[in-house]
Amino acid sequence: MINKKINIVFAASLCIAGLAFKKPIASRPPNIVLIMADDLTMADIEPYGSTQVHTPNLKRLAKEGICMDNMFNMVPVCSPTRQSLLTGLGPVRNGAYPNHTMIYDGVKTLPLYLKALNYNVALIGKKHYAPESAFPFDYLGGRDGDQGNGRDVDLSKAEDYIRKSADKPYFLMFTSNQPHEPWNRGNQKAYDPAKIKLAPNMVDTKLTRRQMAKYFAEITYLDSLVGVCLDMVERSGEKDNTVIMFATEQGNSFPFSKWTLYDQGLRSGFIVRWPGKIKPGTRSAAMLQYADVTPTIIDIAGADPSKVNTGSKDGHGNMGFDGLSFKKILTGSDRHVRDYVFAEMTTRGIIRGSDAYGIRSARSDKFLYIHNLNYQNEFKNTVTNSPLFKEWMAINYERAHFYVKRPEEELYDVLKDPFNLHNLAKVPEYAEVKKELKEKLSGFMKQQNDQGIATEMKALSRQPKNQPEH
């Protein structure tokens, strides 16, 4: 399954085996490795139920750690995702809510917090944040932006960084480009399009199957890189004092996934291994969101996240995180963090996006409420201009058309309807459920200083390319 290119990546890392690493210091805070995929639907890896896609290294990581079954993104596009995770703030509050965006001046980020705690802090792979000065990682190379360009990340540089960090704890973030399009990595013949099982929210076409096979191959390639990371931590001699986290990011780039607030766009796989602290092979149903990751890492590093000044005020003048630490969930001393998760999406600034199509959502453990702010408009992105979507429109117009033209409100029973196919927003017996989630969403928007359509119309001003020259 592993092609020659993967073997080269392995070899680059394996050749460093045998380097002298210092033994872990019992009193030292743990090292932390955060691996982030790019456009990966959580259900397409073995730890979250896939029987189609070969991901042995992620399966191994899950067997040795804990799977968070209810982790949610706060905005289902790459740049805002990373910046909500790295600030511990919601996307509107930190300023990075459209794609290709930047946080507000003065907002603090995870590398700043960890450097203050005497960590070495590095990133290898995709950046996709701004301004770069606000994210003072030791950058080990890779590439930025969305489109693949044929270059692979050299993970031997990450292992060398670990070796040089032997005198103090380190935080290493590996942000892979996989399985973001174009799907050109891995063994492209490993998956037979005719044998692939498509989810019920998709339209079955030959092109869909061919592209899904390529996407699956790229997931297996990503899994091989996860294996490289696991092995280099093993070789470091500090496995027992190293936390490894893996995040799937948002969903894939097929319709009803990335760019949408359906569960396939927002629900994210999140696996954590912490030897001696996390019971192997466990799962948690705690409701979490990406803004919780930074407070949790600060907590793991030995500081109190509730006392941190984030540098950003919310709609009520508060300065703390939107995220909450879930360290106690990891160690098994607690089971609950929050009752609701929230998200937003705007098409302003995405490739071939609608001029304005804002979406907001609130979700409990049972129901998902979506408010389409600009529902009179059509929802458009790079997918709606693709040959795949044209096939969908020809074969199942009703399903495909719902992707571009949606009602103002949507409500789904996520337990009975995990693929969000049956809108209950106008069903009388669910009126109280809708009212409750609508009120919770309104409260969240006020806390974020999110003014809905007015905020949408300011979205382009949050992109660096639209900043006035000085």
C-alpha positions in Angstrom: 0.0 0.0 0.0 2.9 2.3 0.6 4.5 3.7 -2.5 8.1 4.7 -3.2 7.6 8.3 -2.2 6.3 7.2 1.3 9.4 4.9 1.7 11.6 7.9 1.0 9.9 9.8 3.8 10.3 6.9 6.1 13.9 6.5 5.2 14.6 10.2 5.9 13.4 9.7 9.4 14.8 6.3 10.1 18.3 7.3 9.2 18.4 9.5 12.3 17.7 6.5 14.6 20.3 6.0 17.2 20.9 9.7 18.0 21.5 10.4 21.7 18.5 11.7 23.5 18.4 12.7 27.1 16.2 10.6 29.3 12.8 12.1 30.3 12.9 14.1 33.4 10.1 13.1 35.8 9.4 16.6 37.0 9.4 18.2 33.6 6.1 19.1 31.8 5.3 16.7 29.0 6.2 17.2 25.4 3.2 17.7 23.1 2.9 16.7 19.5 -0.2 17.9 17.6 -0.9 16.3 14.2 -3.6 17.9 12.1 -5.0 16.5 8.9 -6.5 18.7 6.2 -10.1 18.2 5.0 -10.6 14.7 6.5 -14.0 13.5 7.4 -13.8 11.7 10.8 -15.8 8.7 9.6 -13.2 7.9 7.0 -10.6 6.5 9.5 -10.7 3.2 11.3 -10.9 4.7 14.9 -14.2 6.3 13.9 -15.8 3.3 12.2 -14.4 3.1 8.7 -14.2 -0.4 7.4 -13.1 0.9 4.0 -10.0 3.0 4.5 -6.8 1.4 5.8 -5.4 3.5 8.6 -3.3 1.2 10.8 -1.3 3.9 12.5 -4.3 5.9 13.6 -5.9 2.6 14.8 -2.7 2.0 16.8 -2.9 5.5 18.3 -6.5 5.1 19.3 -5.7 1.7 20.9 -3.1 3.4 23.0 -5.2 6.5 23.9 -8.6 8.0 23.9 -11.0 9.0 21.1 -13.1 12.1 21.6 -16.4 11.2 19.9 -18.0 14.7 20.1 -15.3 17.2 19.1 -16.5 19.9 16.8 -15.0 22.5 14.6 -16.1 26.1 15.0 -15.8 27.0 11.3 -15.4 24.4 8.5 -12.6 25.9 6.4 -8.9 25.7 6.9 -7.6 29.1 7.9 -10.2 30.0 10.5 -10.1 26.4 11.9 -6.4 26.7 12.7 -6.8 30.1 14.2 -9.7 29.2 16.5 -7.7 26.2 17.7 -4.5 28.2 18.2 -6.2 31.1 20.0 -8.8 29.3 22.1 -11.3 31.9 20.8 -14.3 31.7 18.5 -13.7 32.8 14.9 -15.6 36.1 15.0 -14.1 37.1 18.3 -10.5 36.4 17.3 -11.2 38.1 13.9 -10.4 35.1 11.7 -13.8 34.1 10.5 -13.6 34.1 6.7 -11.1 31.9 4.9 -7.6 33.2 4.1 -7.8 35.4 7.1 -6.1 36.9 10.1 -6.6 37.4 13.8 -7.0 40.9 15.4 -3.9 42.8 16.6 -3.1 41.8 20.2 -4.8 38.4 20.2 -2.5 35.9 21.8 -1.8 32.5 20.5 -0.7 29.0 21.7 3.0 29.4 20.8 3.2 32.6 22.9 1.6 30.9 25.8 3.9 27.9 25.6 7.1 29.9 25.1 6.2 31.7 28.4 6.1 28.2 30.0 9.6 27.5 28.8 8.6 25.3 25.9 10.4 25.0 22.5 7.6 25.5 20.0 7.7 24.4 16.3 5.5 23.8 13.3 6.1 21.8 10.2 3.8 21.8 7.3 0.9 24.1 6.4 0.7 27.4 8.2 -2.5 29.2 6.9 -2.6 31.8 9.6 -1.9 35.5 9.8 -0.3 37.7 10.7 2.8 35.5 10.9 4.3 37.6 13.7 1.4 36.6 16.0 2.3 32.9 15.6 6.0 32.7 16.7 6.6 29.1 15.8 10.1 27.8 14.9 9.1 27.0 11.4 10.6 23.7 10.0 9.3 24.0 6.5 6.5 22.7 4.4 4.1 24.9 2.4 1.2 27.3 3.0 -2.1 27.8 1.2 -4.6 25.3 -0.1 -3.4 23.9 -3.4 -1.0 20.9 -3.5 2.2 21.6 -5.4 4.0 18.2 -5.4 6.2 18.9 -2.4 6.3 16.6 0.7 7.1 17.7 4.2 10.5 16.4 5.4 9.7 14.9 8.8 13.4 14.2 9.5 13.5 18.0 10.3 11.0 17.4 13.0 13.0 14.6 14.5 16.1 16.7 14.4 14.2 19.4 16.3 13.1 16.9 18.9 16.7 15.9 19.4 17.9 19.5 19.8 15.0 20.2 22.3 16.3 17.6 24.8 17.1 20.2 27.4 13.4 21.5 27.7 9.9 20.4 26.8 8.7 20.9 23.3 5.5 21.5 21.4 5.6 20.2 17.8 2.7 20.8 15.4 2.6 18.8 12.2 0.0 20.2 9.8 -0.2 17.8 6.9 -1.5 18.8 3.5 -3.4 15.5 3.2 -6.0 14.6 2.3 -6.7 18.1 0.8 -7.2 18.1 -2.9 -5.7 17.5 -5.4 -5.8 13.8 -4.4 -2.4 12.7 -5.8 -0.7 10.9 -2.9 -0.6 7.3 -1.9 -1.3 4.2 -4.0 -4.0 5.5 -6.3 -4.9 1.9 -7.3 -5.4 0.7 -3.7 -9.2 1.3 -3.7 -11.6 0.0 -6.3 -14.2 2.7 -7.1 -16.9 0.1 -7.8 -16.6 -1.4 -4.3 -16.7 1.8 -2.4 -19.8 2.4 -0.1 -21.0 5.9 -0.3 -22.8 7.7 2.6 -26.5 8.3 2.2 -26.0 12.1 1.9 -24.1 11.6 -1.4 -25.2 11.1 -4.9 -23.9 7.9 -6.5 -22.0 8.7 -9.7 -19.0 7.2 -11.4 -17.0 10.4 -10.9 -17.9 10.5 -7.3 -16.6 7.0 -6.8 -13.4 7.7 -8.7 -12.7 10.8 -6.7 -13.6 9.0 -3.4 -11.1 6.2 -4.3 -8.3 8.9 -4.7 -9.3 10.6 -1.5 -9.2 7.2 0.4 -5.7 6.6 -1.0 -4.5 9.9 0.3 -5.9 9.2 3.7 -3.8 6.0 3.8 -0.8 8.1 2.8 -1.6 10.5 5.7 -1.8 7.6 8.0 1.8 6.6 7.0 3.0 10.0 8.1 1.3 9.6 11.4 3.3 6.4 11.7 6.5 8.3 11.1 5.6 10.7 13.9 4.8 7.8 16.3 8.0 6.1 15.5 10.2 9.2 16.0 8.6 9.8 19.4 9.4 6.2 20.2 13.0 6.7 19.2 13.4 9.8 21.2 13.3 7.9 24.4 10.6 10.2 25.8 7.4 8.3 24.7 6.2 8.1 28.3 6.5 11.9 28.7 5.0 12.9 25.4 1.4 13.7 24.6 0.3 13.0 21.0 -2.9 14.6 19.7 -4.4 13.9 16.3 -7.2 16.1 14.7 -9.0 15.4 11.5 -9.8 19.1 10.9 -13.1 19.7 9.1 -14.8 17.4 6.7 -13.7 16.5 3.1 -14.4 18.7 0.1 -17.4 16.7 -1.3 -20.8 18.4 -1.0 -22.5 18.6 2.4 -19.1 18.5 4.2 -16.5 21.2 4.3 -17.9 24.7 4.0 -21.1 23.6 5.7 -22.4 23.4 9.3 -23.8 19.9 8.9 -22.2 17.2 11.2 -20.1 16.0 8.3 -18.6 19.5 8.1 -18.1 20.2 11.8 -17.8 16.9 13.7 -14.1 16.2 14.0 -12.1 13.2 15.0 -9.7 13.9 17.9 -7.4 11.2 19.4 -5.0 11.7 22.3 -2.3 9.4 23.8 -0.7 10.3 27.1 1.1 7.3 28.6 0.3 6.8 32.3 -2.4 9.5 32.3 -4.9 8.3 29.7 -6.4 4.8 29.9 -5.6 3.0 26.6 -8.5 2.1 24.3 -11.0 4.5 25.8 -13.6 6.8 24.3 -15.4 10.0 25.6 -18.8 11.4 24.6 -18.0 14.8 26.1 -19.1 17.7 23.9 -16.0 19.7 22.9 -15.0 22.3 20.3 -11.7 23.3 18.8 -11.4 26.4 20.9 -11.0 24.0 23.9 -7.7 22.7 22.6 -5.4 25.6 23.5 -6.7 25.9 27.1 -6.3 22.1 27.4 -2.7 22.2 26.2 -1.9 25.1 28.6 -3.4 23.0 31.4 -1.3 20.0 30.4 1.8 22.2 30.3 1.2 23.1 34.0 -0.5 26.5 33.9 -4.0 27.6 34.8 -5.9 28.6 31.6 -8.6 30.5 33.5 -5.9 33.0 34.5 -4.7 33.7 31.0 -5.3 37.1 29.3 -6.2 36.3 25.7 -5.8 39.8 24.5 -9.3 39.8 23.0 -12.5 41.1 24.5 -15.8 39.5 23.8 -19.1 41.3 23.4 -19.3 41.8 27.1 -15.8 43.0 27.7 -14.4 39.7 29.1 -10.8 38.8 28.2 -10.7 35.0 28.8 -10.9 32.0 26.5 -14.0 30.8 24.8 -12.5 27.4 25.2 -12.5 25.2 28.3 -9.8 22.7 29.3 -10.8 19.1 28.9 -7.7 17.7 30.7 -9.9 16.0 33.3 -11.8 14.3 30.5 -8.5 12.9 29.2 -7.4 11.6 32.6 -10.9 10.1 33.4 -11.6 12.4 36.4 -14.6 14.1 34.7 -17.1 13.3 31.9 -18.6 16.7 31.0 -17.4 20.0 29.6 -20.2 21.8 27.8 -23.8 21.3 26.7 -23.7 23.1 23.4 -21.2 23.8 20.6 -21.5 26.6 18.1 -20.2 27.4 14.6 -20.3 29.9 11.8 -19.5 30.0 8.1 -19.3 32.6 5.4 -18.8 32.2 1.7 -17.2 35.6 1.5 -13.6 35.1 0.6 -13.7 31.4 -0.4 -12.8 30.3 -3.9 -15.8 30.9 -6.2 -18.0 31.5 -3.2 -21.3 33.4 -3.1 -20.9 37.1 -2.5 -22.6 36.6 0.8 -24.0 33.4 2.3 -23.6 33.5 6.1 -24.5 30.5 8.2 -24.6 30.0 12.0 -25.4 26.9 14.1 -26.0 25.6 17.6 -25.8 21.9 18.5 -26.7 19.9 21.6 -26.0 16.2 22.0 -29.3 15.4 20.3 -30.2 18.2 17.9 -28.5 20.5 15.4 -30.0 23.9 14.5 -28.8 25.9 11.5 -29.7 29.5 10.6 -29.0 30.5 7.0 -28.7 34.2 7.2 -28.7 34.9 3.5 -31.0 32.1 2.5 -32.5 34.1 -0.4 -29.1 33.8 -2.1 -27.6 30.6 -3.6 -24.8 28.8 -1.7 -21.8 28.6 -4.0 -18.2 27.5 -3.8 -15.6 25.7 -5.9 -17.6 22.4 -5.7 -20.7 23.9 -7.2 -18.6 24.7 -10.3 -17.2 21.2 -10.6 -18.0 18.4 -13.1 -18.9 16.2 -10.1 -21.6 18.6 -9.0 -23.0 18.8 -12.5 -23.3 15.0 -12.4 -25.1 15.3 -9.1 -27.6 17.8 -10.5 -28.3 15.6 -13.5 -28.8 12.4 -11.5 -30.5 13.6 -8.3 -31.6 17.2 -8.8 -33.5 17.5 -5.6 -30.6 16.5 -3.4 -28.0 18.5 -5.3 -30.2 21.6 -5.5 -30.6 21.5 -1.7 -26.9 22.2 -1.4 -27.2 25.5 -3.2 -30.7 26.6 -2.2 -31.6 26.0 1.5 -34.4 27.3 3.8 -33.8 30.0 6.4 -33.8 27.4 9.3 -32.8 23.8 9.5 -33.2 21.4 12.5 -31.9 17.8 12.6 -32.2 15.0 15.1 -28.5 14.0 15.0 -29.2 10.6 16.8 -31.9 9.4 14.4 -30.5 11.3 11.4 -26.7 11.4 11.6 -26.4 12.5 7.9 -28.8 15.4 8.4 -31.2 14.5 5.7 -34.6 15.3 7.3 -35.2 18.9 8.2 -37.5 19.2 11.2 -37.5 23.0 11.4 -41.2 23.3 10.5 -42.4 20.2 12.4 -44.7 21.5 15.2 -43.6 18.9 17.8 -40.0 20.1 17.5 -40.9 23.8 18.0 -39.5 24.0 21.6 -36.3 22.3 20.6 -35.8 24.8 17.8 -36.6 27.7 20.1 -34.1 26.5 22.7 -31.3 26.2 20.2 -32.1 29.4 18.5 -31.9 31.2 21.9 -28.6 29.5 22.7 -27.2 30.6 19.3 -28.3 34.2 19.8 -26.5 34.2 23.2 -23.4 32.9 21.6 -23.5 35.5 18.8 -23.8 38.3 21.4 -20.9 36.9 23.4 -18.8 36.8 20.2 -20.0 40.3 19.1 -21.3 38.6 15.9 -23.9 40.9 14.3 -25.0 38.4 11.7 -25.3 39.9 8.2 -23.5 43.1 9.3 -20.5 40.9 10.4 -20.7 39.0 7.1 -20.4 42.2 5.1 -17.2 43.0 6.9 -15.6 39.6 6.3 -13.4 40.6 3.4 -11.7 43.2 5.6 -10.3 40.4 7.7 -8.2 39.1 4.8 -4.6 40.3 4.6 -4.8 40.9 0.9 -7.5 43.5 1.5 -5.5 45.5 4.1 -4.6 49.1 3.2 -1.0 49.7 2.3 1.0 51.7 4.8 
